[in-house]
Amino acid sequence: MNTMNTKFDELLEFPCAFPFKVLGLACDTLSDRVVAVLQQHCPGDYTPSQKPSTKGTYLSVSVTCTVTSKEHIELLYTELAKIDGVRGVL
């Protein structure tokens, strides 16, 4: 398994609010799928914001959740990237 070697543990104090931006193909269900993944790993009440690309081909979904560790952030990046149609997670 490819493990990340991030410095989140050196830069943040946990638990903390952490913003994720998921970039994917424009689809009516992208926000719902992002929230579904977050609910699996950090249940909460999420209100994602969406922004379409200029041509409307892509959609960015921004949402902030409470993370508890460096590993928690890395897990969320990995799981969000697995969503069908997602092109990147920032």
C-alpha positions as CSV (number, residue, x, y, z in Angstrom):
1,M,0.0,0.0,0.0
2,N,1.2,3.5,-0.9
3,T,1.5,5.4,2.4
4,M,1.6,9.1,2.5
5,N,4.4,10.9,4.4
6,T,2.7,14.3,5.1
7,K,3.7,16.8,7.8
8,F,0.1,17.4,9.0
9,D,1.1,16.3,12.5
10,E,3.8,18.9,12.7
11,L,1.6,21.7,11.4
12,L,-1.8,21.1,13.1
13,E,-3.1,20.5,16.6
14,F,-5.8,17.8,16.7
15,P,-8.7,17.7,16.7
16,C,-9.2,20.6,14.2
17,A,-11.4,21.7,11.4
18,F,-9.8,20.8,8.1
19,P,-11.1,22.0,4.6
20,F,-11.3,19.6,1.7
21,K,-11.9,20.6,-1.9
22,V,-12.9,17.7,-4.2
23,L,-12.7,18.3,-8.0
24,G,-14.7,16.1,-10.2
25,L,-16.7,15.8,-13.3
26,A,-19.9,17.9,-13.1
27,C,-22.6,15.7,-11.7
28,D,-25.7,16.3,-9.6
29,T,-24.7,13.7,-7.1
30,L,-21.1,14.6,-6.5
31,S,-21.8,16.6,-3.3
32,D,-23.9,13.8,-1.9
33,R,-21.2,11.2,-2.6
34,V,-18.5,13.5,-1.0
35,V,-20.7,13.8,2.1
36,A,-21.4,10.1,2.2
37,V,-17.7,9.4,2.3
38,L,-17.2,12.0,5.1
39,Q,-20.1,10.5,7.1
40,Q,-18.3,7.1,7.0
41,H,-15.1,8.4,8.5
42,C,-16.1,11.5,10.5
43,P,-19.9,11.7,11.0
44,G,-21.2,15.3,11.2
45,D,-23.6,17.8,9.8
46,Y,-22.1,19.0,6.5
47,T,-23.1,21.8,4.2
48,P,-20.8,21.6,1.2
49,S,-20.4,24.5,-1.2
50,Q,-20.2,23.8,-5.0
51,K,-18.7,25.8,-7.8
52,P,-18.9,24.8,-11.4
53,S,-15.9,25.3,-13.8
54,T,-16.2,28.1,-16.4
55,K,-17.3,25.6,-19.1
56,G,-19.4,23.6,-16.7
57,T,-17.4,20.4,-17.3
58,Y,-16.1,20.1,-13.7
59,L,-17.4,20.9,-10.3
60,S,-15.6,21.7,-7.1
61,V,-17.1,20.7,-3.8
62,S,-15.7,22.3,-0.7
63,V,-16.4,21.0,2.8
64,T,-14.8,21.3,6.2
65,C,-14.8,18.5,8.7
66,T,-13.2,17.8,12.1
67,V,-10.2,15.6,11.9
68,T,-8.5,13.8,14.8
69,S,-5.0,12.9,13.4
70,K,-2.6,13.0,10.5
71,E,-3.7,9.5,9.6
72,H,-7.4,10.6,9.6
73,I,-6.6,13.4,7.0
74,E,-4.6,11.0,4.8
75,L,-7.5,8.4,5.0
76,L,-10.0,11.1,3.9
77,Y,-7.8,12.2,1.0
78,T,-7.5,8.6,-0.1
79,E,-11.2,7.8,0.2
80,L,-12.4,11.0,-1.4
81,A,-10.1,10.4,-4.3
82,K,-11.8,7.0,-4.9
83,I,-15.2,8.5,-5.7
84,D,-16.2,7.9,-9.3
85,G,-15.5,10.9,-11.4
86,V,-13.2,12.6,-9.0
87,R,-10.1,14.1,-10.6
88,G,-8.4,15.5,-7.5
89,V,-8.6,16.3,-3.8
90,L,-7.0,19.4,-2.4
